[in-house]
């Protein structure tokens, strides 16, 4: 008897499936559903076709949103009402938190503590990046933000500057790593990323296949771990020249790419 194929689909959210007004692209395909606003400006939107496709994906597979957003930022999206149902699993803070039925999973919290034990405490890593940022013009940098005690984020005007090389070296020496995305500098424990948390969900649901989607360097490990994946043509990862034979690239950008990604995942999930 042929083995039954069980599919887990793990996707980034921002600039992959949902987009801000700035990142929406030149063509808005159809009606748009706004999930989040700041000062009246949409910061997270998706088309209603994308929402409908994601709802179908959630019914036919195990769909896991996997985001760099903190738990509070993820909850602020109200993703469940937007697509007609909340996914049972969600990965936040680039793998630092696993939500199960909306609540942080205690078993994963214990696993993360073990992973963090190999490196410097988060307070020490925060102090390290703060010292590096102090060398910059105050007008070009923002404060260091702690996302759920496992991910540090700071906004910097020039995240490609030479000082990042020294920061990366110092972080490596204390068990942390640096990743940049747009104007943000992220510090993560060296042994933690989205793919590690998604692998935990895959084991729990006994999925035989993993599909993935993402746009940034923080999604590279997840895309590499997948059996097949897709990235948007306007993503930072694609712009940096990152390619993999099993990872497709969208034709469209912005909200149109979000629709394309959701449709691609649903069609690929239906293939046995």
ZATORRO-575842 format. One line per 10 residues: their letters; for each residue z, x, y of C-alpha. Coordinates in nm, 3 decimals, decimal comma, m for minus. Layout:
% residues N
a) Z/X/Y; ...;
% end
This chain:
% residues 272
xxxxxxxxxx) 0,000/0,000/0,000; m0,094/0,132/0,344; 0,195/0,233/0,566; 0,261/m0,013/0,848; 0,196/0,137/1,190; 0,474/0,079/1,442; 0,393/0,183/1,797; 0,623/0,297/2,075; 0,470/0,312/2,423; 0,651/0,525/2,684;
xxxxxxxxxx) 0,531/0,515/3,043; 0,627/0,659/3,375; 0,645/0,400/3,653; 0,589/0,529/4,007; 0,227/0,631/4,075; 0,145/0,552/3,712; 0,192/0,175/3,679; 0,353/0,086/4,012; 0,248/0,217/4,351; 0,371/0,222/4,707;
xxxxxxxxxx) 0,154/0,089/4,988; 0,061/0,448/5,069; m0,046/0,525/4,711; m0,215/0,191/4,638; m0,565/0,334/4,672; m0,871/0,216/4,865; m0,938/m0,090/4,647; m0,669/m0,342/4,561; m0,787/m0,529/4,250; m0,675/m0,890/4,283;
xxxxxxxxxx) m0,330/m1,031/4,351; m0,043/m0,788/4,393; 0,320/m0,832/4,290; 0,571/m0,647/4,510; 0,877/m0,521/4,322; 1,046/m0,322/4,599; 1,045/m0,290/4,976; 1,211/m0,050/5,215; 1,224/m0,141/5,583; 0,969/m0,410/5,509;
xxxxxxxxxx) 0,714/m0,170/5,359; 0,618/m0,211/4,989; 0,733/0,092/4,791; 0,662/m0,042/4,442; 0,376/m0,278/4,365; 0,156/m0,361/4,069; m0,122/m0,608/4,024; m0,056/m0,935/3,845; m0,311/m0,830/3,582; m0,109/m0,514/3,520;
xxxxxxxxxx) 0,210/m0,721/3,494; 0,046/m0,958/3,244; m0,083/m0,667/3,037; 0,260/m0,503/3,032; 0,414/m0,832/2,918; 0,170/m0,841/2,627; 0,237/m0,473/2,554; 0,611/m0,543/2,542; 0,552/m0,826/2,294; 0,330/m0,625/2,062;
xxxxxxxxxx) 0,500/m0,283/2,076; 0,825/m0,116/2,177; 0,757/m0,045/2,544; 0,991/0,205/2,711; 0,972/0,268/3,086; 1,052/0,638/3,130; 1,119/0,727/3,491; 1,275/0,989/3,716; 1,446/0,704/3,902; 1,820/0,682/3,877;
xxxxxxxxxx) 1,970/0,380/3,704; 2,036/0,214/4,040; 1,680/0,278/4,157; 1,537/0,145/3,831; 1,748/m0,170/3,847; 1,636/m0,223/4,205; 1,280/m0,276/4,081; 1,370/m0,598/3,900; 1,107/m0,508/3,644; 1,208/m0,777/3,395;
xxxxxxxxxx) 1,136/m1,079/3,618; 0,817/m0,909/3,733; 0,670/m0,897/3,383; 0,852/m1,192/3,229; 1,112/m0,998/3,029; 1,324/m0,683/3,049; 1,232/m0,404/2,803; 1,519/m0,339/2,563; 1,505/0,038/2,617; 1,453/0,233/2,941;
xxxxxxxxxx) 1,480/0,604/3,014; 1,611/0,697/3,360; 1,680/1,024/3,545; 1,406/1,204/3,348; 1,588/1,154/3,019; 1,944/1,185/3,143; 2,024/0,818/3,085; 1,911/0,582/2,811; 1,954/0,215/2,891; 1,983/m0,025/2,599;
xxxxxxxxxx) 1,977/m0,392/2,697; 2,036/m0,280/3,056; 2,348/m0,068/2,994; 2,385/0,311/2,951; 2,398/0,397/2,581; 2,727/0,574/2,487; 2,571/0,765/2,198; 2,303/0,907/2,425; 2,564/0,994/2,688; 2,742/1,203/2,424;
xxxxxxxxxx) 2,415/1,370/2,327; 2,343/1,456/2,690; 2,689/1,609/2,728; 2,605/1,836/2,433; 2,273/1,932/2,594; 2,442/2,003/2,927; 2,707/2,219/2,762; 2,452/2,500/2,719; 2,406/2,538/3,094; 2,596/2,545/3,418;
xxxxxxxxxx) 2,776/2,227/3,527; 2,578/2,000/3,754; 2,806/2,084/4,049; 2,724/2,453/4,008; 2,350/2,379/3,992; 2,383/2,163/4,304; 2,560/2,446/4,485; 2,283/2,686/4,379; 1,999/2,476/4,518; 2,200/2,397/4,831;
xxxxxxxxxx) 2,234/2,770/4,901; 1,859/2,815/4,865; 1,784/2,518/5,089; 2,022/2,653/5,353; 1,774/2,934/5,418; 1,512/2,684/5,533; 1,468/2,517/5,870; 1,693/2,207/5,863; 1,398/2,000/5,990; 1,202/2,081/5,672;
xxxxxxxxxx) 1,461/1,985/5,411; 1,679/1,696/5,302; 2,014/1,680/5,125; 2,053/1,740/4,753; 2,089/1,409/4,570; 2,263/1,378/4,234; 2,090/1,121/4,010; 2,339/1,002/3,749; 2,500/1,343/3,706; 2,203/1,496/3,523;
xxxxxxxxxx) 1,916/1,526/3,772; 1,919/1,685/4,119; 1,656/1,595/4,378; 1,583/1,729/4,726; 1,299/1,662/4,967; 1,134/1,975/5,107; 0,844/1,996/5,352; 0,676/2,276/5,156; 0,764/2,255/4,784; 0,505/2,523/4,704;
xxxxxxxxxx) 0,676/2,794/4,911; 0,766/3,137/4,772; 1,141/3,066/4,779; 1,092/2,832/4,484; 1,012/3,126/4,258; 1,357/3,274/4,322; 1,519/2,933/4,281; 1,342/2,887/3,948; 1,458/3,230/3,831; 1,818/3,160/3,933;
xxxxxxxxxx) 1,809/2,819/3,764; 1,666/2,965/3,446; 1,955/3,210/3,431; 2,206/2,923/3,431; 2,030/2,684/3,193; 1,842/2,468/3,443; 1,476/2,436/3,538; 1,278/2,344/3,847; 0,994/2,094/3,874; 0,815/1,989/4,193;
xxxxxxxxxx) 0,639/1,660/4,257; 0,496/1,588/4,598; 0,763/1,665/4,856; 1,043/1,656/4,599; 1,210/1,944/4,419; 1,382/1,843/4,095; 1,644/2,039/3,901; 1,694/1,940/3,537; 1,893/2,086/3,248; 1,659/2,316/3,057;
xxxxxxxxxx) 1,693/2,122/2,730; 1,647/1,776/2,879; 1,331/1,584/2,965; 1,179/1,242/2,915; 1,032/1,333/2,576; 1,376/1,412/2,432; 1,511/1,068/2,523; 1,193/0,894/2,408; 1,217/1,078/2,075; 1,565/0,928/2,036;
xxxxxxxxxx) 1,424/0,577/2,086; 1,136/0,653/1,851; 1,383/0,747/1,579; 1,593/0,436/1,637; 1,299/0,197/1,610; 1,126/0,401/1,335; 0,800/0,413/1,530; 0,518/0,589/1,351; 0,308/0,641/1,663; 0,378/0,729/2,026;
xxxxxxxxxx) 0,150/0,642/2,318; 0,237/0,768/2,665; 0,131/0,757/3,029; 0,243/0,961/3,328; 0,124/1,123/3,648; 0,354/1,412/3,736; 0,465/1,751/3,602; 0,784/1,572/3,489; 0,565/1,372/3,248; 0,388/1,667/3,088;
xxxxxxxxxx) 0,634/1,706/2,800; 0,613/1,334/2,725; 0,233/1,337/2,726; 0,225/1,645/2,502; 0,465/1,480/2,255; 0,248/1,168/2,229; m0,014/1,094/1,967; m0,238/0,977/2,252; m0,182/0,945/2,623; m0,340/0,874/2,959;
xxxxxxxxxx) m0,289/1,009/3,311; m0,420/0,878/3,646; m0,701/1,065/3,817; m0,500/1,078/4,141; m0,182/1,207/3,979; m0,014/1,536/4,067; m0,048/1,655/3,709; m0,425/1,602/3,710; m0,456/1,760/4,056; m0,280/2,071/3,923;
xxxxxxxxxx) m0,550/2,106/3,657; m0,335/1,993/3,363; m0,541/1,868/3,071; m0,483/1,793/2,702; m0,742/1,692/2,444; m0,549/1,381/2,340; m0,475/1,266/2,698; m0,737/1,050/2,870; m0,790/1,033/3,247; m0,849/0,713/3,441;
xxxxxxxxxx) m1,166/0,644/3,634; m0,981/0,457/3,910; m0,693/0,555/4,137; m0,386/0,378/4,274; m0,333/0,018/4,169; m0,671/0,016/3,994; m0,557/0,311/3,781; m0,237/0,121/3,699; m0,444/m0,167/3,564; m0,663/0,073/3,370;
xxxxxxxxxx) m0,363/0,251/3,217; m0,195/m0,072/3,105; m0,520/m0,201/2,953; m0,586/0,132/2,779; m0,239/0,136/2,626; m0,268/m0,222/2,502; m0,610/m0,159/2,350; m0,499/0,165/2,186; m0,183/0,001/2,052; m0,398/m0,261/1,880;
xx) m0,588/0,008/1,690; m0,446/0,065/1,343;
% end
